[in-house]
Amino acid sequence: MRNNIVYEGADQLTYEIREIVNVAEKIAKTGIEIAWENIGDPVAKGEKVPQWIKDIVSDITKNDDSSYGYSPTRGLLATREYIAKERNLEGGIQIKPDDILFFNGLGDAISKVYTYLNSKARVIGPNPAYSTHSSAEAGHADAPHITYKLDPNNHWYPDLEDLRAKIKSNKDISGILIVNPDNPTGMVYPKEILKQIVEIAKEFKLFIVSDEIYSNLSYGAEHFKLASVIGDVPGLALRGISKEFPWPGARCGWAEFYNCDKDADFARYAKTLLDAKMLEVCSTTLPQKVLLRVMSDSRYFPYLAERGKIYQKKADIAYDVFSKIPELILHKPNGAFYMTVVFKGGVLNNKQKLLPANRDAWEIIEKIGNTDKLDKRFVYQLLASRGICVVPLSSGFNSDLYGFRITLLEQNEEKFRKIIETIAEAIKEYIK
Ligand SMILES: Cc1ncc(COP(=O)(O)O)c(C=O)c1O
């Protein structure tokens, strides 16, 4: 090439949650059946979309030709009016339909949130981190993502002292990211913690990004949206239908902007995101039409509550089994559909081994398995030995802890229990 055509942040863009699939596919070719516990797609894991939701989709596609057309750049007005009305009824900050901007899924929103931020402005995010955020933020700055600690010894709640100290010492930090309920830990944050984060943002004149894609999927604790605590601090909340309906293939999510009227810079930033979307014309139309009918249907919230109970049951099962291993740190999730298991310090080393299920699997693991990330090493061996695919915490979630994330999505409860027991038995064998 005559000139360097490579994006400055290219090396920061990694998504181990999907990269592990390449390894698992090679292992599958050796004849080992894989239990895919890595991907957070309820549909791929066999969750059934309710018939009444399918009927709404079908009715709209059959009878409403405008669902095939472009929509306004911000999103369909009726849908935004519905979202704003619901938000305002919940109390907290009051928004207008024009404070809402639709995206092609939150993946699109997240990418634009960081791409169109001044490259000197950094957003500090949680550690463990959901890699779509951490990679996009690191890519935008062409520097490693800056993180605050989620404390494994305190319910995975944000370590506010760590957050404050990092913000104080790094003047480039301009925003704080919260993922609530969190991926990968499955934790829902108490209102008091959210309020304190808002206080820190206020003190240092920062904005807040709150990823609330799982906000309607909390089960063991009450969930509070950023809108309920934000006061007059600038911020944006991200929501979507990928996990809730579930309909990840619809590529539909939205951002709600709070307090643009209180800060001209934040308003300019929000307008940049709108302008960027305008260059693309708009986001997907059909799911916005469906959203309005599904979310205002009386069957919607009972349906979500039923799903919550099922995840809670699986969280109980996983917690009961793993908590019998003293070398692990874990907390029972109360939102989303993930659980993170951490190995206590010094438990893992690079001599530990599981017996691979066959010779070919052994060769694959031998080639790639020699990594200094000790949890990744365990995850590869678990794959080759038991055919279970989970995501390592260090490389998958930008964490300095060793552990792994499992999902609570397996539909068959007995099969789920068996998978968890098999992982537990593999851990015991590995660390003995
Ligand atoms: C916390 C979080 N935010 C955003 C997303 C992306 O969602 P979407 O399907 O809307 O792109 C995910 C997907 O797993 C997620 O876990």
The ligand as a Tripos MOL2 file, in Angstrom:
@<TRIPOS>MOLECULE
LIG
   16    16     1     0     0
SMALL
NO_CHARGES

@<TRIPOS>ATOM
      1 C1        -23.8820   -5.7070   27.9600 C.3       1 LIG1
      2 C2        -24.1890   -5.8230   26.5120 C.ar      1 LIG1
      3 N1        -24.3620   -4.7180   25.7820 N.ar      1 LIG1
      4 C3        -24.6310   -4.7590   24.4750 C.ar      1 LIG1
      5 C4        -24.7380   -5.9650   23.8120 C.ar      1 LIG1
      6 C5        -24.9980   -5.9490   22.3190 C.3       1 LIG1
      7 O1        -26.3250   -6.1280   22.0480 O.3       1 LIG1
      8 P1        -26.9600   -5.9630   20.5890 P.3       1 LIG1
      9 O2        -27.4460   -7.3180   20.1930 O.co2     1 LIG1
     10 O3        -28.0790   -4.9870   20.7690 O.co2     1 LIG1
     11 O4        -25.9000   -5.4600   19.6750 O.co2     1 LIG1
     12 C6        -24.5790   -7.1560   24.5200 C.ar      1 LIG1
     13 C7        -24.6340   -8.4640   23.8270 C.2       1 LIG1
     14 O5        -24.3130   -9.5110   24.3440 O.2       1 LIG1
     15 C8        -24.2910   -7.0910   25.9100 C.ar      1 LIG1
     16 O6        -24.1130   -8.1920   26.6460 O.3       1 LIG1
@<TRIPOS>BOND
     1     1     2 1
     2     2     3 ar
     3     2    15 ar
     4     3     4 ar
     5     4     5 ar
     6     5     6 1
     7     5    12 ar
     8     6     7 1
     9     7     8 1
    10     8     9 2
    11     8    10 1
    12     8    11 1
    13    12    13 1
    14    12    15 ar
    15    13    14 2
    16    15    16 1
@<TRIPOS>SUBSTRUCTURE
     1 LIG1         1 GROUP 0 **** ****
